[in-house]
Amino acid sequence: MANRHTIILMQTSHNRATRTFMDYDSITQAMDGICALYERKIKDINPTVRNITYDIADLYNFIDGLADLSALVFDHSIHAYIPNDRQWIKQRMFQHLKKLASR
């Protein structure tokens, strides 16, 4: 699973002009990138709050609130990208945060 190039495709609103993508060297980095997007949004909304805290439900609400979100993950065995939906991203996010919490 490590070092699987991952492209996050995102549309923040129903306006097609908000479509964008981010690419990462691994699924783990992609999950960190999505967390960072959410944290930036929280900071933009609450610029005076110094310490930001949130739980998985807050992050899921952010993910569900996006007009579109998917991930393309490179599979070395077939030399192609495998598409994954929002639910897959949420499952991976849970696994990722659980792993971080156990450290």
SULCORBEL-V469645 format. One record per residue. RES is the residue in one small letter. SS is DSSP state (alpha for helix, beta for strand, coil for the rest). D_LAST is the distance of its C-alpha to the last C-alpha in Angstrom with 1 decimal. Layout:
res = {RES:RES}
ss = {SS:SS}
d_last = {D_LAST:D_LAST}
//
This chain:
res = {m:a:n:r:h:t:i:i:l:m:q:t:s:h:n:r:a:t:r:t:f:m:d:y:d:s:i:t:q:a:m:d:g:i:c:a:l:y:e:r:k:i:k:d:i:n:p:t:v:r:n:i:t:y:d:i:a:d:l:y:n:f:i:d:g:l:a:d:l:s:a:l:v:f:d:h:s:i:h:a:y:i:p:n:d:r:q:w:i:k:q:r:m:f:q:h:l:k:k:l:a:s:r}
ss = {coil:coil:coil:coil:coil:beta:beta:beta:beta:beta:beta:coil:coil:coil:coil:alpha:alpha:alpha:beta:beta:beta:beta:beta:beta:coil:coil:alpha:alpha:alpha:alpha:alpha:alpha:alpha:alpha:alpha:alpha:alpha:alpha:alpha:alpha:alpha:alpha:alpha:alpha:alpha:coil:coil:coil:coil:coil:coil:coil:coil:coil:coil:alpha:alpha:alpha:alpha:alpha:alpha:alpha:alpha:alpha:alpha:coil:coil:beta:beta:beta:beta:beta:beta:beta:beta:coil:coil:coil:coil:beta:beta:beta:beta:beta:coil:alpha:alpha:alpha:alpha:alpha:alpha:alpha:alpha:alpha:alpha:alpha:alpha:alpha:alpha:alpha:alpha:coil:coil}
d_last = {19.1:18.0:20.5:22.4:24.3:23.9:26.5:25.9:29.3:29.7:32.6:32.0:35.3:38.4:39.9:39.7:39.5:35.9:34.8:32.4:29.9:26.9:25.9:22.6:21.9:19.3:18.3:14.8:16.8:19.2:16.7:15.6:19.3:20.1:17.7:19.4:22.7:22.0:20.9:24.1:26.1:24.9:25.7:29.1:29.9:28.8:29.4:29.6:26.2:24.0:20.6:19.9:18.0:18.2:17.1:17.2:20.9:21.7:20.2:22.1:25.2:25.0:24.7:27.5:29.6:29.9:33.2:31.6:28.3:27.7:25.9:27.6:25.5:27.2:27.9:28.9:30.9:33.3:33.0:32.7:30.5:29.5:29.7:27.1:27.8:26.1:25.0:23.2:21.4:20.4:19.1:17.1:15.8:14.6:12.9:11.3:10.2:9.0:6.8:5.5:5.5:3.8:0.0}
//
